[in-house]
């Protein structure tokens, strides 16, 4: 490590010792944060890669750069029976992380003041590594990824992210400005924060930098944290999709999926994706994943984070996508409700939908930004799966018992008709990750 790198790490450590991050109250619970639990549940990413449902019991999960432990708490809550190991270079942050997990009753967790470069000292191999809001602080992200890879099991998965150089461009301008002013020569504290506030307040509102960066967060209760983590953030850097893929290649890792992959769908940027000009349609058909994502960020850089899952190359299992299954594969399938939907509130609303025959938006339970509506027929599928996974044919039998009459003919509904009806309903639910389909054939 060079002297300049060492100095930078000292500044970063001092910043997080002075203001441990995230500054969440000790009693804050992720209980109702369905989307965060979905992201941090390792079943999600394992299923996306292998189309198989795993058990979280006895899995070993690393929270690399755990900070004050709120993400560690989410990981513990989302993965029952898993062991959580957290590391961070900030001693004050690690102290708070230990307190947080103990406060919430999770005793299968341990925390260490340790650099990601020294992970081999833990003598663990991990099933899953969460490295959230950390990677972009490293001088060489490929070296950091290699350090994570050395403690990753062969089928393990890493979730990490980088700041987008396009989306965050205006904050990087602000950081250069305040570096020129000497506010980041040492660890920024209250004096430097006050100078930032005075400076930005003195600018006219139509000055471009103020217009694009100065908002309610800069002046409210969380002002100190917001300014330190944006305007005075030591070591903060931005990257492009090409940088991300280059680092993955250097570390010999393979992209599994962007974490919010639906929001990176290039075709959603076009008014009529099914009726594109011929030259454009042909070009997009042949485009690589990397080029597609890079084109998206050039056209529409709205994502602060390049957030992704990756793992060892060629670790994915071969499988036939559900959309291409034959009837035989459907017959051998086991249908699982995503565990993060198994909440009392969700069950109550689904029962109301089924019993009253109404349609309701389940946006608050959604794992994507799209507004999703569930009709009573689809809700019945969710209700039947609430207690335990069911084989496809058991689900058909349950459906016949609950809704034996064909509403079109008034006759007893045919088993084959139910089978094909359920295929359609389950494909819709599968598209939104509400269910997982595990074929044993």
C-alpha positions in Angstrom: 0.0 0.0 0.0 1.5 3.4 -1.0 1.8 6.3 1.4 -1.0 8.2 -0.4 -3.3 5.2 -0.3 -2.5 4.7 3.4 -3.2 8.4 4.1 -6.6 8.1 2.3 -7.6 5.1 4.3 -6.7 6.9 7.5 -9.0 9.8 6.4 -11.8 7.4 5.5 -11.4 5.6 8.8 -11.4 8.9 10.7 -14.6 10.0 8.9 -16.5 6.9 9.9 -15.1 6.9 13.4 -16.3 10.5 13.8 -19.7 9.8 12.2 -20.4 6.1 12.1 -22.6 5.3 9.1 -25.5 4.6 8.6 -26.7 6.7 11.5 -29.8 4.6 12.1 -31.3 4.3 15.6 -30.4 1.2 17.5 -34.1 0.1 17.7 -34.9 0.6 14.0 -36.1 -2.7 12.5 -36.2 -3.8 8.9 -39.3 -5.9 9.7 -41.6 -4.0 7.2 -39.0 -3.2 4.6 -40.0 -5.9 2.2 -37.8 -4.7 -0.6 -34.6 -4.6 1.5 -35.3 -8.1 2.9 -35.9 -9.4 -0.6 -32.5 -8.0 -1.8 -30.6 -9.3 1.2 -32.3 -12.7 1.2 -29.7 -15.0 -0.4 -32.5 -17.2 -1.8 -33.2 -14.4 -4.2 -29.8 -14.3 -6.0 -29.2 -18.0 -5.8 -32.6 -18.6 -7.6 -31.8 -15.9 -10.2 -28.6 -17.7 -11.1 -29.6 -21.4 -10.7 -33.4 -21.5 -10.7 -33.1 -23.6 -7.5 -34.4 -22.8 -4.1 -31.9 -23.1 -1.2 -32.2 -23.2 2.6 -30.6 -20.3 4.5 -29.9 -22.4 7.6 -26.2 -22.8 8.4 -25.1 -20.5 5.5 -22.2 -18.2 6.3 -22.7 -14.6 5.2 -20.1 -11.8 5.2 -21.1 -8.2 5.5 -17.9 -6.5 4.2 -17.8 -2.9 5.2 -20.6 -3.5 7.7 -20.6 0.1 9.1 -23.0 0.4 12.1 -24.6 -3.0 11.3 -28.0 -2.0 9.9 -27.4 -4.1 6.7 -26.0 -6.9 8.9 -29.3 -6.8 10.8 -31.3 -7.0 7.5 -29.1 -10.0 6.5 -29.8 -11.7 9.8 -33.5 -11.1 9.6 -33.8 -12.1 5.9 -31.7 -15.4 6.3 -33.0 -17.4 9.3 -30.3 -19.8 10.7 -27.4 -18.1 8.9 -24.2 -17.0 10.6 -23.4 -13.3 10.0 -19.8 -12.1 10.0 -19.2 -8.3 9.8 -16.0 -6.5 9.1 -15.2 -2.7 9.0 -12.1 -0.5 9.4 -14.0 1.8 11.7 -13.7 0.6 15.4 -16.6 2.9 16.4 -18.9 1.5 13.7 -18.1 -2.1 14.6 -18.9 -1.4 18.2 -22.3 -0.1 17.2 -22.9 -3.1 14.9 -22.3 -5.6 17.7 -24.7 -3.6 19.9 -27.3 -3.6 17.2 -27.4 -7.3 16.5 -27.4 -8.1 20.3 -30.3 -5.6 20.8 -32.4 -7.4 18.2 -31.6 -10.8 19.6 -29.3 -12.2 17.0 -26.5 -14.1 18.7 -25.2 -16.0 15.7 -23.1 -13.0 14.6 -19.6 -11.7 15.0 -17.8 -8.5 14.1 -14.2 -7.6 13.5 -12.2 -4.4 12.9 -10.6 -5.6 9.7 -9.8 -4.4 6.2 -11.2 -6.3 3.2 -7.6 -6.8 2.2 -7.2 -9.0 5.3 -10.3 -11.2 5.0 -8.1 -14.4 4.8 -7.4 -13.9 8.5 -10.9 -14.8 9.4 -10.5 -18.4 8.3 -14.0 -18.5 6.8 -15.3 -19.4 3.4 -18.6 -17.6 2.7 -21.8 -18.6 0.9 -22.7 -15.0 0.3 -20.8 -11.6 0.6 -22.6 -8.3 1.0 -20.3 -5.4 0.1 -22.7 -2.5 0.0 -21.6 1.1 -0.6 -17.9 0.2 -0.1 -16.3 -0.9 -3.3 -16.1 2.5 -4.9 -13.8 3.7 -2.0 -11.0 1.4 -3.1 -8.1 2.7 -5.2 -8.3 -0.4 -7.4 -11.7 -2.1 -7.4 -10.4 -5.2 -9.2 -8.0 -5.9 -6.3 -10.8 -5.4 -3.8 -13.0 -7.9 -5.8 -10.1 -10.4 -5.8 -9.9 -10.1 -2.0 -13.6 -10.9 -1.7 -13.3 -13.8 -4.2 -10.5 -15.5 -2.1 -13.0 -16.1 0.7 -16.0 -17.0 -1.5 -17.2 -20.6 -1.8 -17.2 -22.1 -5.3 -21.0 -21.5 -5.6 -21.0 -18.4 -3.5 -22.4 -15.0 -4.6 -21.1 -11.5 -4.0 -23.5 -8.5 -4.0 -21.7 -5.2 -4.4 -22.0 -1.8 -6.1 -20.2 1.2 -7.5 -21.1 4.9 -7.7 -22.2 5.9 -11.2 -19.8 8.5 -12.7 -22.7 9.7 -14.9 -25.5 10.0 -12.4 -23.3 11.3 -9.6 -21.3 13.7 -11.7 -22.6 16.9 -10.0 -21.5 15.7 -6.5 -18.1 14.8 -7.8 -17.9 18.4 -9.1 -18.8 19.6 -5.6 -16.1 17.4 -4.0 -13.5 18.8 -6.3 -14.6 22.3 -5.4 -14.4 21.7 -1.7 -11.1 19.9 -2.1 -9.8 23.1 -3.8 -11.0 25.0 -0.8 -9.0 22.7 1.6 -12.1 21.3 3.3 -10.9 17.7 2.7 -7.3 18.1 3.7 -8.1 16.3 6.9 -11.1 14.7 8.4 -14.1 17.0 7.7 -16.0 17.9 10.9 -18.5 20.5 12.0 -16.4 23.5 10.9 -16.1 22.2 7.3 -19.8 21.3 7.2 -20.7 24.8 8.3 -18.4 26.3 5.6 -20.2 24.1 2.9 -23.6 25.2 4.1 -22.6 28.9 4.2 -21.0 28.6 0.7 -23.9 26.9 -0.9 -26.5 29.1 0.8 -24.6 32.2 -0.5 -25.0 31.0 -4.2 -27.9 32.2 -6.3 -30.5 29.4 -6.6 -30.0 29.2 -10.4 -26.3 28.5 -10.2 -26.0 25.0 -11.8 -24.1 23.3 -9.0 -26.6 24.5 -6.3 -29.6 23.7 -8.5 -28.5 20.1 -9.1 -27.1 19.2 -5.6 -28.6 21.4 -2.9 -31.9 20.0 -1.7 -34.0 19.5 1.5 -31.6 16.8 2.7 -28.8 19.4 2.7 -30.7 21.5 5.3 -32.8 19.1 7.3 -32.2 17.0 10.4 -29.9 14.6 8.5 -27.8 17.6 7.2 -24.5 16.5 8.7 -24.6 12.9 7.4 -25.9 14.0 4.0 -23.1 16.6 3.5 -20.3 14.3 4.7 -21.5 11.4 2.5 -21.9 13.6 -0.6 -20.1 16.9 -0.6 -17.2 15.9 1.7 -17.0 12.2 1.1 -13.4 11.0 1.4 -12.3 8.6 -1.3 -15.6 8.7 -3.3 -15.2 7.9 -7.0 -17.5 7.2 -9.9 -17.5 4.3 -12.4 -19.2 3.3 -15.7 -20.6 -0.1 -16.7 -17.4 -0.6 -18.8 -15.3 0.0 -15.7 -17.5 -2.6 -13.8 -17.0 -5.3 -16.4 -13.3 -4.6 -16.7 -12.9 -5.1 -13.0 -14.9 -8.3 -13.1 -12.7 -9.6 -15.9 -9.5 -8.7 -14.0 -10.8 -10.4 -10.8 -12.0 -13.4 -12.8 -15.6 -13.0 -11.7 -18.8 -13.3 -13.7 -21.8 -11.0 -13.6 -24.9 -12.8 -12.5 -27.4 -9.9 -12.8 -27.8 -6.3 -12.0 -29.6 -6.1 -8.6 -32.4 -4.0 -10.0 -32.2 -5.5 -13.4 -35.8 -4.6 -14.5 -34.9 -0.9 -14.2 -32.0 -1.5 -16.5 -34.1 -2.8 -19.4 -33.0 -0.9 -22.5 -36.2 -1.6 -24.4 -38.2 0.3 -21.7 -36.6 3.5 -22.9 -38.4 3.4 -26.3 -41.9 4.5 -27.0 -42.8 1.4 -29.0 -40.2 -1.3 -28.3 -42.1 -3.7 -30.6 -42.0 -1.3 -33.5 -38.4 0.0 -33.7 -36.7 1.2 -36.9 -35.2 -1.9 -38.6 -31.6 -0.8 -38.2 -32.1 -0.2 -34.5 -34.0 -3.4 -33.8 -31.4 -5.6 -35.6 -28.6 -3.9 -33.7 -30.2 -4.3 -30.3 -30.8 -8.0 -31.0 -27.1 -8.6 -31.3 -25.9 -6.4 -28.5 -24.0 -7.9 -25.5 -25.1 -7.5 -21.9 -22.3 -5.1 -21.3 -23.1 -2.9 -24.3 -26.8 -3.0 -23.5 -26.2 -1.8 -19.9 -23.6 0.8 -21.1 -26.0 2.1 -23.7 -28.7 2.4 -21.0 -26.4 4.5 -18.7 -25.5 6.8 -21.7 -29.1 7.4 -22.5 -30.7 7.5 -19.1 -28.2 7.7 -16.2 -30.7 7.6 -13.3 -29.2 5.0 -11.1 -26.8 6.3 -8.4 -25.4 2.8 -7.9 -24.2 0.2 -10.4 -25.5 -2.5 -8.1 -24.9 -6.1 -9.1 -24.5 -9.8 -8.1 -21.4 -11.7 -9.3 -19.7 -15.0 -8.6 -17.0 -17.4 -9.7 -17.1 -18.0 -13.5 -19.2 -21.0 -14.8 -20.7 -21.6 -11.3 -24.2 -21.3 -12.6 -26.3 -24.5 -13.1 -27.7 -25.3 -16.5 -31.5 -25.0 -16.5 -34.4 -24.5 -18.9 -36.0 -21.1 -18.3 -39.5 -21.4 -16.8 -41.0 -19.6 -19.8 -39.8 -22.5 -22.0 -40.9 -25.4 -19.8 -42.8 -28.4 -21.3 -45.9 -29.7 -19.5 -43.7 -32.5 -18.2 -41.4 -30.1 -16.5 -44.4 -28.2 -15.0 -45.7 -31.5 -13.6 -42.5 -32.1 -11.8 -42.2 -28.6 -10.4 -42.4 -27.5 -6.8 -43.9 -24.0 -6.3 -42.5 -21.8 -3.5 -43.8 -18.5 -2.3 -40.9 -16.1 -1.8 -40.2 -16.1 2.0 -40.3 -12.3 2.3 -44.0 -12.4 1.5 -44.8 -14.7 4.4 -46.0 -11.9 6.7 -49.3 -11.7 8.7 -50.3 -8.5 6.9 -49.7 -10.0 3.5 -51.8 -13.0 4.4 -54.6 -10.9 5.7 -54.8 -8.8 2.5 -54.6 -11.9 0.3 -57.5 -13.6 2.2 -59.5 -10.4 1.8 -58.8 -10.4 -1.9 -59.9 -14.1 -2.3 -62.9 -13.9 -0.1 -64.3 -10.6 -1.5 -63.3 -11.3 -5.1 -61.6 -7.9 -5.4 -58.4 -6.7 -7.1 -55.9 -4.7 -5.1 -52.4 -3.3 -5.8 -49.7 -4.9 -3.7 -47.2 -2.2 -4.4 -46.0 -2.2 -0.8 -45.0 -5.8 -1.2 -43.5 -5.4 -4.6 -39.9 -6.2 -5.3 -39.8 -3.9 -8.3 -40.7 -0.3 -9.2 -43.7 -1.4 -11.3 -47.2 -1.2 -9.9 -48.5 -4.7 -9.6 -52.1 -5.7 -9.3 -53.3 -9.1 -8.2 -56.8 -10.4 -9.0 -58.6 -12.9 -6.8 -57.6 -15.9 -8.9 -53.9 -15.1 -8.7 -54.3 -14.2 -5.0 -55.6 -17.7 -4.4 -52.3 -19.2 -5.7 -50.5 -17.0 -3.2 -52.8 -18.1 -0.4 -52.4 -21.8 -1.1 -48.6 -21.5 -1.0 -48.5 -19.4 2.2 -47.9 -22.3 4.7 -45.6 -24.4 2.6 -44.3 -25.1 -0.9 -46.5 -27.3 -3.0 -45.9 -29.6 -6.0 -47.6 -28.3 -9.2 -50.1 -31.2 -9.2 -51.0 -30.7 -5.5 -51.6 -27.0 -6.3 -54.0 -28.2 -9.1 -55.9 -30.4 -6.7 -56.2 -27.7 -4.1 -57.4 -25.2 -6.8 -60.1 -27.7 -7.9 -61.2 -28.1 -4.2 -61.4 -24.3 -3.7 -62.9 -23.4 -7.1 -64.5 -26.6 -8.5 -66.9 -24.8 -10.9 -65.9 -23.5 -14.3 -67.4 -19.9 -14.3 -67.8 -20.1 -18.1 -69.7 -23.4 -18.3 -71.1 -23.9 -14.8 -69.7 -27.4 -14.9 -67.1 -29.1 -12.8 -63.7 -27.7 -13.9 -61.5 -30.0 -15.9 -58.1 -30.9 -14.3 -56.2 -30.2 -17.5 -57.9 -26.8 -17.8 -56.8 -26.0 -14.2 -53.3 -27.1 -15.0 -53.0 -24.7 -17.9 -54.7 -21.9 -16.1 -52.2 -22.2 -13.2 -49.3 -22.2 -15.6 -50.4 -18.8 -16.8 -51.1 -17.4 -13.4 -47.8 -18.7 -12.0 -45.8 -17.3 -14.9 -47.1 -13.8 -14.0 -46.2 -14.3 -10.3 -42.8 -15.7 -11.3 -42.1 -12.6 -13.5 -42.4 -10.4 -10.4 -40.4 -12.9 -8.1 -43.4 -13.6 -5.9 -42.9 -17.3 -6.5 -40.1 -19.6 -7.3 -40.4 -22.7 -9.4 -38.0 -25.5 -8.7 -38.1 -28.4 -11.2 -36.8 -31.8 -10.1 -36.8 -33.3 -13.6 
